[in-house]
Amino acid sequence: MFTAFYSLSSKPFTKEIEADKLFPSSTHQELLARLNYLKDSRGIGMVVGYGN
């Protein structure tokens, strides 16, 4: 309904988010780097989000 009205190619608010469609902000890149470090070092971590 709203996708046709706003000429959207897909639903913008779905739970099935494709990783290649995420906005590559500097904070997102930093999070990915830290998660990859945890994965490689087999460490334990926690992701906490907050709004400005």
Sequence and secondary structure as in RCSB ss.txt:
>XXXX:A:sequence
MFTAFYSLSSKPFTKEIEADKLFPSSTHQELLARLNYLKDSRGIGMVVGYGN
>XXXX:A:secstr
 HHHHTT SS SS S   GGGS   HHHHHHHHHHHHHHHHT          
